[in-house]
Amino acid sequence: MKKLLALVLAVLMVITVFAGCAAKEESSAPSNDQSSSVAGDSSSGGSTNKEGPYKFGYSPPTMNNPFFIYIEDTMKSKLHEGDELITSDPQQDTSKQVSGIEDMCMAGIDVLLVCPFDSAGIRPGLDAAKKAGVFIVNFDTDVIDTDMVDVILVSDNVNAGYVMGEQVAKDFPNGAKIAILNSPVGEATNNREKGFRQALEDAGGEGAGYTVVATQDGKGETQSALAPAENILQAHPDLDCFFAINDPSAMGCVAALEAAKKVGQIKVYGVDGAPEGKKAMKEGKMHGSGAQSPKGLAEGSIELAYKLLAGEDVGEHKQLVPTFNINPENVDDFGVDSWQ
């Protein structure tokens, strides 16, 4: 009898222990509703519950461009004390940019500051940031999947191209044979080309003698723009001017003209208003640039990031930074040693 009683007591003790463990697991685990609420929020991937210091992830298309180096430096200067900016350089490689974003999310960033190399191909990186609960500020070049980012701050890129088209029409009132060096994977560069072509149409288009005789991918860098510029010069010796979607690729056109001993004979127009581009204008090697303000983009991006972290209203989902024409006639007003 004593043995039977001992056995019953032992069984009751085991049941009690397991019941307690199950209750503890149920109370400590997050509910399915809570998990899906965070992951499924389309308006914001981040959480405002975390206290600082904060970590920001900076993902430009390349760091082989003074424009993005300047933006990085300006962003760092605007961080609050104790906060950190980490940079991933994908070297104009979409897969590297995506994996770099994934790595920064693993490192615990609170905000992703992203300018995509490929506006469509960046989606997996955006998805990784959303799943990690990271706010996303999209700057300089629009992503295609705009609903996946919290706010967009870009230059008025259509206008940047448009003012260069206007400058070409002013410099060549009787028409011109034009070559374009673009970079078709980015929305910003596509919009610059769109604005440039629209200005030529508004000036009369082909009926007024404005003919685009060649369009090639200069990839947005000086070295990568050199070969296509040289090829265009060989195929079109009567070319009047180049339009490049940024100043680095415009400088590739200048290098091609220097090699062909045609500097000044064929005009070069770009976009950026970079110090090197403005110096080239002073030297008669470039003839206009649709100027951006990387200072405005950098400071504005950090300001928007802190608003997101504080749970404040950021205003319009897409915001534009003004662009304008810098040319040999007004370049002294802006100086050649720094950005505007």
C-alpha positions as CSV (number, residue, x, y, z in Angstrom):
1,M,0.0,0.0,0.0
2,K,2.8,2.4,0.9
3,K,4.5,1.7,-2.4
4,L,1.3,2.5,-4.3
5,L,0.8,5.8,-2.4
6,A,4.4,6.8,-3.2
7,L,3.9,6.0,-6.9
8,V,0.8,8.2,-7.1
9,L,2.5,11.1,-5.3
10,A,5.4,10.9,-7.8
11,V,3.1,11.0,-10.8
12,L,1.3,14.1,-9.4
13,M,4.6,15.9,-8.9
14,V,5.7,15.3,-12.5
15,I,2.3,16.6,-13.8
16,T,2.6,19.7,-11.7
17,V,6.1,20.5,-12.9
18,F,5.2,20.2,-16.6
19,A,2.1,22.3,-16.2
20,G,4.2,25.1,-14.6
21,C,6.8,25.0,-17.4
22,A,4.1,25.2,-20.1
23,A,2.4,28.2,-18.4
24,K,5.8,30.0,-18.2
25,E,6.5,29.4,-21.9
26,E,3.0,30.7,-22.9
27,S,3.3,33.9,-20.9
28,S,6.9,34.8,-22.0
29,A,6.5,34.2,-25.8
30,P,5.2,37.1,-28.0
31,S,1.8,36.5,-29.6
32,N,1.5,35.9,-33.4
33,D,-0.5,39.2,-33.7
34,Q,2.4,41.2,-32.2
35,S,4.9,39.7,-34.6
36,S,2.9,40.2,-37.7
37,S,2.0,43.8,-36.7
38,V,5.7,44.9,-36.8
39,A,6.7,42.9,-39.8
40,G,3.6,43.9,-41.9
41,D,3.6,47.6,-41.3
42,S,4.0,49.1,-44.8
43,S,4.3,52.7,-43.6
44,S,7.3,52.2,-41.4
45,G,9.8,49.4,-40.9
46,G,11.4,50.9,-37.8
47,S,10.4,51.2,-34.1
48,T,10.4,54.3,-32.0
49,N,10.7,52.4,-28.8
50,K,14.5,52.2,-28.7
51,E,16.5,54.8,-26.8
52,G,19.7,56.2,-28.2
53,P,22.5,56.1,-29.0
54,Y,21.6,55.3,-32.5
55,K,23.4,53.5,-35.4
56,F,23.0,54.7,-39.0
57,G,23.8,52.6,-42.0
58,Y,25.0,54.6,-45.1
59,S,24.6,52.7,-48.4
60,P,25.6,54.8,-51.5
61,P,26.1,53.2,-55.0
62,T,29.9,53.8,-54.7
63,M,32.4,55.6,-52.7
64,N,34.5,56.2,-55.8
65,N,32.7,59.6,-56.3
66,P,33.5,62.8,-54.4
67,F,29.7,63.5,-54.2
68,F,29.1,60.5,-51.9
69,I,32.3,61.1,-49.9
70,Y,31.1,64.7,-49.2
71,I,27.6,63.4,-48.2
72,E,29.2,60.8,-45.9
73,D,31.3,63.5,-44.2
74,T,28.4,65.9,-43.9
75,M,26.1,63.2,-42.4
76,K,28.7,62.3,-39.8
77,S,29.0,66.0,-38.8
78,K,25.2,66.1,-38.1
79,L,25.0,63.1,-35.8
80,H,24.1,63.6,-32.2
81,E,26.7,62.8,-29.6
82,G,27.2,59.1,-29.2
83,D,25.6,58.1,-32.4
84,E,27.4,56.3,-35.2
85,L,27.4,56.1,-39.0
86,I,28.7,52.9,-40.7
87,T,29.3,52.8,-44.4
88,S,29.1,50.0,-46.9
89,D,30.7,50.6,-50.4
90,P,29.1,48.3,-53.0
91,Q,31.3,49.6,-55.8
92,Q,28.4,49.9,-58.2
93,D,27.4,46.3,-57.8
94,T,23.8,45.6,-56.9
95,S,24.4,42.2,-55.2
96,K,27.1,43.8,-53.0
97,Q,24.8,46.7,-52.1
98,V,22.1,44.3,-51.0
99,S,24.5,42.1,-49.0
100,G,26.0,45.2,-47.5
101,I,22.6,46.3,-46.3
102,E,21.9,42.9,-44.9
103,D,25.2,43.0,-43.0
104,M,24.5,46.4,-41.6
105,C,21.1,45.2,-40.4
106,M,22.8,42.3,-38.6
107,A,25.1,44.9,-37.0
108,G,22.1,46.6,-35.5
109,I,21.5,49.8,-37.4
110,D,18.4,51.8,-36.5
111,V,18.2,53.8,-39.8
112,L,19.2,52.9,-43.3
113,L,20.3,55.8,-45.5
114,V,20.2,54.4,-49.0
115,C,21.0,55.7,-52.5
116,P,20.5,52.7,-54.8
117,F,22.8,51.8,-57.7
118,D,20.0,49.9,-59.3
119,S,16.6,51.4,-58.4
120,A,14.7,48.1,-59.0
121,G,17.4,45.6,-57.9
122,I,17.8,47.1,-54.5
123,R,14.4,45.6,-53.4
124,P,15.9,42.6,-51.5
125,G,18.0,45.0,-49.4
126,L,14.9,47.1,-48.6
127,D,13.1,43.9,-47.6
128,A,15.9,42.9,-45.3
129,A,15.8,46.3,-43.6
130,K,12.0,46.2,-43.2
131,K,12.2,42.7,-41.6
132,A,14.9,43.9,-39.2
133,G,12.7,46.8,-38.1
134,V,15.0,49.5,-39.6
135,F,13.7,52.9,-40.8
136,I,14.6,53.6,-44.4
137,V,15.6,57.1,-45.7
138,N,16.0,56.9,-49.5
139,F,18.2,59.8,-50.8
140,D,19.5,61.1,-54.1
141,T,18.2,58.3,-56.3
142,D,14.6,57.1,-56.0
143,V,14.0,53.4,-55.5
144,I,11.3,51.8,-57.7
145,D,9.5,50.3,-54.7
146,T,8.7,53.6,-53.0
147,D,6.2,52.0,-50.6
148,M,9.0,50.1,-48.9
149,V,10.8,53.3,-47.7
150,D,9.7,55.7,-45.0
151,V,10.7,58.9,-46.8
152,I,12.4,60.0,-50.0
153,L,14.7,63.0,-50.3
154,V,16.2,63.5,-53.8
155,S,17.4,66.3,-56.0
156,D,15.0,67.7,-58.6
157,N,16.8,65.5,-61.2
158,V,14.4,66.3,-64.1
159,N,15.2,70.0,-63.7
160,A,18.9,69.3,-63.4
161,G,18.8,67.7,-66.9
162,Y,16.4,70.3,-68.2
163,V,18.6,73.3,-67.4
164,M,21.4,71.7,-69.3
165,G,19.2,71.1,-72.3
166,E,18.3,74.8,-72.1
167,Q,22.0,75.7,-71.9
168,V,22.7,73.6,-75.1
169,A,19.9,75.4,-76.9
170,K,21.4,78.7,-75.8
171,D,24.9,77.8,-76.9
172,F,23.7,76.2,-80.1
173,P,20.7,78.3,-81.3
174,N,20.8,76.7,-84.8
175,G,20.9,73.1,-83.6
176,A,23.5,70.6,-82.5
177,K,24.6,67.0,-82.9
178,I,24.6,65.7,-79.3
179,A,25.9,62.5,-77.6
180,I,24.5,61.4,-74.2
181,L,26.4,59.3,-71.7
182,N,23.8,57.9,-69.3
183,S,23.6,55.3,-66.5
184,P,20.2,53.6,-67.1
185,V,19.9,51.5,-63.9
186,G,19.3,54.6,-61.7
187,E,16.0,56.6,-61.5
188,A,18.0,59.8,-60.8
189,T,20.1,59.5,-63.9
190,N,17.1,58.5,-66.0
191,N,15.3,61.6,-64.9
192,R,18.2,63.8,-65.8
193,E,18.2,62.4,-69.3
194,K,14.5,62.8,-69.4
195,G,14.7,66.4,-68.5
196,F,17.5,67.1,-70.9
197,R,15.6,65.6,-73.8
198,Q,12.5,67.5,-72.9
199,A,14.4,70.8,-73.0
200,L,15.6,69.9,-76.5
201,E,12.1,69.2,-77.6
202,D,10.9,72.4,-76.1
203,A,13.6,74.2,-78.1
204,G,12.2,72.7,-81.3
205,G,13.8,69.2,-81.2
206,E,15.0,67.6,-84.4
207,G,13.0,70.1,-86.4
208,A,15.2,72.8,-85.0
209,G,18.4,70.8,-85.7
210,Y,18.8,69.2,-82.2
211,T,19.8,65.6,-82.9
212,V,21.0,63.0,-80.4
213,V,23.4,60.9,-82.5
214,A,24.6,58.5,-79.8
215,T,23.6,57.3,-76.4
216,Q,25.9,55.1,-74.4
217,D,26.2,53.9,-70.8
218,G,29.0,55.8,-69.1
219,K,28.2,54.1,-65.7
220,G,28.6,57.4,-63.9
221,E,32.3,57.3,-63.3
222,T,35.2,59.0,-65.1
223,Q,37.2,55.9,-66.0
224,S,34.2,54.0,-67.2
225,A,33.0,56.9,-69.3
226,L,36.3,57.4,-71.1
227,A,36.0,54.4,-73.6
228,P,32.4,55.1,-74.7
229,A,33.3,58.8,-75.1
230,E,36.2,57.9,-77.3
231,N,34.1,55.5,-79.4
232,I,31.5,58.3,-79.9
233,L,34.2,60.7,-81.1
234,Q,35.5,58.2,-83.6
235,A,32.0,57.4,-84.9
236,H,30.9,61.1,-85.0
237,P,33.8,63.4,-85.7
238,D,31.3,66.3,-86.4
239,L,29.8,66.0,-82.9
240,D,29.0,69.4,-81.2
241,C,28.6,68.4,-77.6
242,F,28.3,65.7,-74.9
243,F,25.7,65.6,-72.2
244,A,26.7,63.3,-69.3
245,I,24.4,62.4,-66.4
246,N,26.9,63.5,-63.8
247,D,30.2,65.4,-63.5
248,P,32.5,62.4,-63.1
249,S,31.3,60.9,-66.4
250,A,31.5,64.5,-67.9
251,M,35.2,64.5,-66.9
252,G,35.5,61.2,-68.8
253,C,34.3,63.1,-71.9
254,V,36.9,65.8,-71.2
255,A,39.6,63.2,-71.0
256,A,38.6,61.8,-74.3
257,L,38.6,65.2,-75.9
258,E,42.0,65.9,-74.4
259,A,43.4,62.7,-76.0
260,A,41.8,63.7,-79.3
261,K,43.0,67.3,-79.0
262,K,39.5,68.6,-79.3
263,V,39.0,70.4,-76.0
264,G,37.0,73.5,-76.5
265,Q,35.9,72.4,-80.0
266,I,33.2,70.1,-78.5
267,K,31.3,71.3,-75.5
268,V,30.6,69.2,-72.4
269,Y,27.7,69.4,-70.0
270,G,27.1,67.5,-66.8
271,V,25.1,67.3,-63.6
272,D,26.3,67.8,-60.1
273,G,28.1,71.2,-59.8
274,A,31.1,69.3,-58.4
275,P,34.3,71.3,-57.6
276,E,36.1,69.4,-60.4
277,G,33.4,70.3,-62.9
278,K,33.4,74.0,-61.9
279,K,37.2,74.1,-62.2
280,A,36.8,72.5,-65.7
281,M,34.4,75.3,-66.6
282,K,37.0,77.9,-65.5
283,E,39.5,76.2,-67.8
284,G,37.2,76.1,-70.8
285,K,36.8,72.2,-70.7
286,M,33.2,72.1,-69.4
287,H,30.4,74.4,-70.3
288,G,27.6,73.7,-67.8
289,S,26.4,71.5,-64.9
290,G,22.9,71.0,-63.5
291,A,24.0,71.7,-59.9
292,Q,22.9,69.6,-56.9
293,S,23.3,70.3,-53.2
294,P,24.9,67.3,-51.6
295,K,25.0,69.4,-48.4
296,G,21.2,69.7,-48.5
297,L,20.7,66.0,-49.3
298,A,23.0,65.0,-46.4
299,E,21.7,67.3,-43.8
300,G,18.1,66.7,-44.8
301,S,18.5,62.9,-44.7
302,I,19.9,63.0,-41.1
303,E,17.1,65.4,-40.0
304,L,14.5,63.1,-41.4
305,A,16.1,60.1,-39.8
306,Y,16.0,61.7,-36.4
307,K,12.3,62.6,-36.9
308,L,11.5,59.0,-37.7
309,L,13.3,57.8,-34.6
310,A,11.4,60.3,-32.5
311,G,8.1,59.3,-34.0
312,E,7.6,62.8,-35.5
313,D,5.9,63.7,-38.8
314,V,8.3,63.8,-41.7
315,G,6.0,65.6,-44.1
316,E,5.6,64.6,-47.7
317,H,6.7,61.1,-48.6
318,K,8.8,62.4,-51.4
319,Q,10.7,65.7,-51.1
320,L,12.8,67.5,-53.6
321,V,16.0,69.5,-53.2
322,P,16.2,72.3,-55.8
323,T,18.7,72.1,-58.7
324,F,20.0,74.9,-60.9
325,N,22.3,75.8,-63.8
326,I,26.0,76.5,-63.1
327,N,27.8,77.6,-66.3
328,P,31.0,79.6,-67.3
329,E,29.1,82.9,-66.9
330,N,28.1,82.4,-63.2
331,V,30.6,79.8,-61.9
332,D,32.5,82.5,-59.9
333,D,29.3,83.1,-57.9
334,F,29.6,79.5,-56.5
335,G,33.3,79.0,-56.2
336,V,35.4,76.1,-57.4
337,D,36.8,74.7,-54.1
338,S,33.7,73.2,-52.5
339,W,30.1,72.0,-53.1
340,Q,27.1,74.3,-52.8
